[in-house]
């Protein structure tokens, strides 16, 4: 199986004095940024290059090759390890990423399948129950949805699906549900270097 790496991340919080929970003395702490990967929604801590600062919602390159702002990826983190500021920025950051790649989420609505005989992937999206699920399935038989506007126009009663997808991603990051539609499952392995599952 090929490893899935994040190429870019959106900054949630920048801690120039290091993480407040880091027990090391101040002079040994390094600045870190908490970021959200833009492909697999991986939560990461990265160390900036010397003299570099980040602003919230800035998109930074973290992939392989020469990075202009990031020295290294320190580790993968869980939702509970985010700072209060990072948690506050997360919903906006997710909405931004969903808006930037709408095709991949529309693809989900066009291809979602049943999980069990009684439960469908579409029902994992907040606000979608059996009735809306059947409306989506019937409507997509007529032709795939082109974008979020098309989806909203064709499925009566479906309000702001983009926001519902963003809410689902946040739920998955918080670990509120065993099913994963968009977020890579958490890893409990500590690592230093690059981002692998």
N, C-alpha and C positions, 0 to 999 in steps of 0.2 A: 504494500500500500504506500502510495507516495505521501510524503509529509506535506502538511498544508501550512504555509507560512503567511504571515501578514506582511503586506508591503507598505501599508500606510496606517497611521493611527491618528485619532482625533484627541487632542489634549483635553483632559477633564480637570486636572489640577496640577499646579507646578509648586514644588516645595523646595525653594532655594537653600533652605537650611537642613534639608533631609526630612525623613518621616518623623513626626513627633513621637511615635512609638518605638523608634530605633533606640535601643538602650546604650549605644556607644556614646562616648564623649563627643561634644560638638565638633571639635577639630578633626574627628575621624569620620563624621557623617558627610555624605556626598549629596549634592542636589539631585532630586528625582522628579519625574513627572509621571502622573498616572494617566494612562491613555486607553482608548478603546479602539481595537483594530477595526478597520473599515470593511473587512471581508467576512471574517468568522466571528466578529464581535468578541474577540479575546480581550480580557482586561489584563493590562501589563503595566509594569513599572520600568521606566527607561532612565538611563543616566545621560544628561545632555553633554555635549562637548564643552570644554572649558570656556567660560564666558558667555555661553548661550542661555537665553531665557525663553520661556514659552508663554503664550497667552491662551486662555481657555478657548476651545473650539478651533484652534489652529490645527491644520492637517500636516503631519510630519512624516517623512519617509523613514521607514524602519526595516526595509527589506534588505536583501543581500546586496553587496556592492558598497560603493562609497556613500556614506550618509552625510548630509550637510549639517545636521543639527544634533544627531543622536550618537553618542559614543558607543553605547551598548544597551542591549535589553537586559535588565537586571533579573526580572523574574515575572512569571505569570501569577496573577493574584485572583482572589475570589471577590465577589461583591462585598462581603463583610469586611474586607481589608481596605475598601475605598475610604477616603477621608469624607467628612461631612460635605465639604465643598464639591468633591468629585461626584458624590451621590446626587447632589442638587443639580449639577450640570448634565448628568447622564440622560434624562429624558429629552432634553433639547439636542444633545449630540446624536442620539439615536434617530430622532426625527430628521435631522440634517442628513445623516447617512442614508436613510430610507428614501429621502427626496432626491439624493444624488444618483441612486441606482434603482429607479422604480421598476425597470424591466425584470430584475431578478425576483421581485416580490409579486409582480403580476404573473410571472411564470408559475409561482406557487398556486395562485388562484386558478390558473389554467390547468394545472396538473395534479392538484391535491387528490389523495386517494383515501379510502377507508383504512382506519387503523385496526378496527375489529368489525365484526358483523353489526355492531350497534353504535360504533363511534367513528366519526370521520375527522381527518386532519383539519378540515375547515372549521370544525367546532372548537378547535384550540384557540382560534382568534377571538379575543374579547368582543362580545356583542353578537357573535354568530351562533345561533341556535339551529335546531332542526329545520325550521321554516326557511330561514335565510340560506342555509346550506343547500336545500333542495332548489331554491331559486337560482343560486349560483350554478349548480350542476346543470339545470335545465337550460340556463342562458348560455353557458359555454358550449353546449352541444350545437348551438346555432353558429358558433365561431369563437375563436379565442378572444379574450379581452385585450384591447390594445394598450391601455394604461389605466391609471386609477380613476380618471374622469369617466372613461368608458364603462368601467366596472360599476361605478356609482350610478351612472345614468341608467344602465341596463338592469341592475338589481334593485328593485324598489324596496326601500326600508333599510338599505345598507348605507350608513352615514359615516363619512370620513374613514374609509378603509385604511388609508395611509397611517392615520393616528392609531388605529386598532392594531396594525402590524407593529408599530413602534412600542405599544403597550405590551404586546406579546414578547417582544425581544427583551424588554426590561424584566418581565416576569421570569423569563428563562435565565437571565443573568443573576437574578435574585435566588434562583433555585426553587421557585414556587411550584414547579411541575416536573414530573419525570420525563415528559416528552420534550424533545428538542427539534424545532423546525428550522431555526436560523442560527442558533448559538452553538459553538463547539462545546461538548461536555467538559466540565471542570477537570483539571488535572491536579493531582495531589503531590506531584513530584516537584521538588524545588530544583531549579536549574539556573545556570548562568550561561549566557551566550545567546543563542538564537531560539526562536519560538518554535517548538515542535509539540505535538500533542503529548 
